[in-house]
């Protein structure tokens, strides 16, 4: 699989240290439009 997006709730900020970063990239969700879209997806599922 390639080109996918996954959102991970990581309140303790430990995902990066527990992950094999050779297989994917991590980015913080900082753009307000993206945050709003994720909140909308959460409400509709």
C-alpha distances in whole Angstrom, upper triangle without the diagonal:
4,7,7,10,12,16,18,21,23,27,28,25,24,20,20,23,21,18,16,16,15,11,11,14,16,18,21,22,25,25,27,26,22,24,26,23,21,25,25,22,23,26,25,23
4,6,9,11,15,17,21,22,26,27,24,24,20,19,22,21,17,16,15,14,10,9,12,14,16,19,20,22,22,25,23,20,22,24,21,20,24,24,21,23,26,25,23
4,7,10,13,16,20,21,25,26,23,23,20,19,22,22,18,17,15,15,12,10,11,13,14,17,17,20,19,22,20,17,19,21,18,17,21,21,19,21,24,23,22
4,7,10,13,17,19,22,24,21,21,18,18,21,20,17,17,15,16,12,10,11,12,13,16,15,18,18,20,18,15,17,19,16,15,18,19,16,17,21,20,18
4,7,10,13,15,19,21,18,19,15,16,19,18,16,16,15,16,13,10,10,10,10,12,12,15,15,17,16,12,14,16,13,11,15,16,13,15,18,18,16
4,6,10,12,16,18,16,16,13,14,17,16,14,15,14,16,13,10,10,10,10,12,11,15,16,17,16,13,13,15,13,11,14,15,12,13,17,17,15
4,7,9,12,15,13,14,12,13,17,16,14,16,15,18,16,13,12,10,10,10,9,12,14,15,15,11,11,13,12,8,11,13,11,11,14,15,14
4,6,9,11,10,11,9,11,14,13,12,15,15,18,16,13,12,10,10,10,10,14,16,17,17,14,13,15,14,11,13,16,14,12,16,17,16
4,6,9,9,10,9,12,15,14,14,17,17,21,19,16,15,12,12,11,10,14,16,16,18,14,12,15,15,11,12,16,14,12,15,18,16
4,6,5,7,7,10,12,11,12,16,16,19,18,16,15,12,12,10,11,14,17,18,20,17,15,18,18,15,16,19,18,16,19,21,20
4,6,8,9,12,14,14,15,19,19,23,22,20,18,15,14,12,13,15,18,18,21,18,15,18,19,16,16,20,19,17,20,23,21
4,6,8,11,11,12,14,18,18,22,22,20,18,15,15,13,15,17,20,21,24,21,19,22,23,20,20,24,23,21,23,26,25
4,6,7,9,10,12,15,15,19,19,17,15,11,12,10,13,15,18,20,22,19,17,21,22,19,20,23,22,21,24,26,25
4,6,6,6,9,12,13,17,17,15,14,12,13,13,15,18,21,23,25,22,20,24,24,21,22,25,24,22,26,28,26
4,6,5,6,10,10,14,13,12,11,9,11,11,14,17,20,22,23,20,19,22,22,19,21,24,22,21,24,26,24
4,5,5,8,7,11,12,10,9,7,10,11,14,17,20,22,24,20,20,24,23,21,23,26,24,23,27,28,27
4,6,8,9,12,14,13,13,11,14,14,18,20,23,26,27,24,23,27,27,24,26,29,27,26,30,31,29
4,7,9,12,13,13,13,12,15,16,19,22,25,27,28,25,24,27,27,24,26,28,26,25,29,30,28
4,6,9,9,9,10,10,13,15,18,21,23,26,27,23,23,26,25,22,25,27,25,24,28,29,27
4,5,6,8,9,11,14,17,20,23,25,28,28,25,25,28,27,25,27,30,27,27,31,31,29
4,5,5,6,8,11,14,17,20,22,25,26,22,23,27,25,23,26,28,26,26,30,31,29
4,6,8,11,14,17,20,23,25,28,28,25,26,29,28,26,29,31,28,29,32,33,31
4,7,10,14,17,19,22,24,27,27,23,24,27,25,23,27,28,26,26,30,30,28
4,7,10,13,15,18,20,23,23,19,21,24,22,20,23,25,23,23,27,27,25
4,7,10,13,15,17,20,20,17,18,22,20,18,22,24,22,22,26,27,25
4,7,10,12,15,17,18,15,16,19,18,16,19,22,20,20,24,25,24
4,6,9,11,14,15,12,13,16,16,14,17,20,19,19,22,24,23
4,6,9,12,13,11,10,14,15,13,15,18,17,17,21,22,22
4,6,8,10,7,7,10,11,9,12,14,14,15,18,19,20
4,6,9,7,7,10,12,12,13,16,17,17,19,21,22
4,6,5,6,9,10,11,13,15,16,17,19,20,22
4,5,5,6,9,10,11,12,14,15,17,19,20
4,5,5,6,9,10,11,12,14,16,17,19
4,5,5,6,9,10,11,12,14,15,17
4,5,5,6,9,10,11,13,15,16
4,5,5,6,9,10,11,13,15
4,5,5,6,9,10,11,13
4,5,5,6,9,10,11
4,5,5,6,9,10
4,5,5,6,9
4,5,5,6
4,6,6
4,6
4
